Amino acid sequence: MFCLALVSCYSRVHGQATPPATTEQALFDFRSGFWINLHHFLYLEAAAQKPSGPRAPTVSHADAEIGSALTREERAAWDAAVSYYQESVIQRDLLFDEGMTAIKNQLEDAEASSDLANVDIPSPLRDVLLKASPIYRKHWWTAHDRENRTWIENLRPLLDAHGAALRHSMVRIYESPWPGQPVRVDVALYAGPLAAYTTNQPTRPTVSSTDPRNQGTAALEILFHETSHGMIRKVSDAINAAQENAHRSDNAPRSAPLWHAVLFYTAGELVAERIPGYVPYADKNGLWVRAWPDPDRALIEQDWKPHMAGTISLSAATTKLVSDIAAAHHSP
């Protein structure tokens, strides 16, 4: 457990929840909550047993071994919970399904509840979670909670050294306030296929503590990248306005919107500027190749980086970026 000027903390003592310690300057409020971890773990198990596509998730060898050692009664109850998730839950996207985001927020807020009695989630889901909870608590939760807290603790020196400066830069660049006092971050063993996602209103990132992409300095970028989702509206509106003013849409064959590319570039570049030798997440994991066609990254660096440096306005940067990308993708 730790409490810093930049971080508030949440701890459990003998299974009892204690409220987070907060300060006026706190940037993040990290949580490792039982119910949200159980929800995501059942989602993982269900998706792993019913794979679809080349990026289907897998359960770790250690967790699979624990599952194979359950008693017959435990196995039946756990399998019933996984089957429910296969039939009724994993078809729904953790981020883009409004019902799923509502469930997420409810389970996060219910971390101290023993019976989910006053939690506004579907009754069948409540029943499934209550039946699975003693099995999860007995066999998996201690190790998962420890993984989560270790990940949080490993962020401590990075946040001490860079947190305030990164916040200041993002507020200035996005021209948007920090989206929480502090921003709540729920840490879980599994956080969807991309290992992190953020719901807004309020801004609440959920981050995987065990995914290899989220380790070391990359954890710092992921944390600020996800928080940026609560700050990016002015940028996305400016990009949309620039496209409308040019009387043309961006028809480049990308699999994610341009504003998200700008967000990836911004968070990664800010961390790389502060930590020599750091390779930004999108570069290291091949996102520019998969999600945004050439020459998007080069044009973002050319047109958006001057705004990051404070030499041109957000509006001028996005207008030029939209124009240059349209020209690049419509040239013979």
C-alpha positions, 0 to 999 in steps of 0.5 A: 500500500502507498499514498503519495501526493500524486497517488491515492491508495486503497487497501484491504485489511483482513478483508475489510475495505478502507477508503482511499486516502486522497489529497488535493494534488492526487492524480490517480486513485488505484483500486484492486476490487474483488467484484470487478476482478471476478467479472473480468476473470469470468469474461476471460475464461469464457472467451478463452474457452470459446475463441474467435479470431487469432487474438483470442485470449488465453488463461495463464498456466498457473490459473489453469492449473488452479482450475483443474484442481477444483473439487467436483462441486466447485468445478460444477459451480464455476463451469456454470458461471463460465457458461453463463458468460459464454452465452450472455456476456462475451458477445457484448463489448466491454467498452462499446456496450453501454450496458456493460459499461454500466455493469463495470461502474456498478461492480467497481463501486460495489467493491466493499459489498458482501452480497451485491444486494444494492447493486444495479446489475441484472439479477441473473448476473448477480446470482452468477457472481454470488455463486462463483465468488467463494470459489474465486476468493478461495482459489484465485483472488489472493494471487490476482490481488497481489499481482494488481498491487505489485503492478501499482507499486511498480508505478510508484517511482515513475509517477513520482518522477514524471506524473505531475509533468505529464499531467501538466503537458496533457492539460496544455496540449489537449486544452482540457482539464484533468478528468478527475480529482483523482482519476479512479483506475481499476486494476485487474488481471484481465482488461479486455483484448487490448489489455486496457480500456476507459469508460467516461462520465466519469473517466475510469480506466481499467488496466490489466496488471499482467499483460506483457504490453503493460509492464515497465515504463509502458505502464506509465504511458498506458496510464496516461493514454487511458486517462487521455480518453477523458481529455480528447474531446476538443481534439476530436471535435477539431478534427471533425470540424476541419474535415467538414470545413474542407468539405471532404471526409477522411476515407483513409483505410484505417481501422481506428479514428484519426483522433485516436492516432493523435492520442497514441502519438501524444502519450507515447511521445511525452513519455519518450521525451522524459525517459531516454530510450523509451519506445512508445507503445504504438511503435513497439506493438506495431499499431501504426502498421495495423491501425493507421496507414502510411504516412499517418504517423509521419504527418502527425509528427510533422503537423501535431508535434508543433502544437505539442511544443506550443508553437501553433494552436490546436485548431491550426495543427488539426486543420493542417493535419487533416489537409495533409492526410487527405492530400496524401491519401488522395494523391495518384 
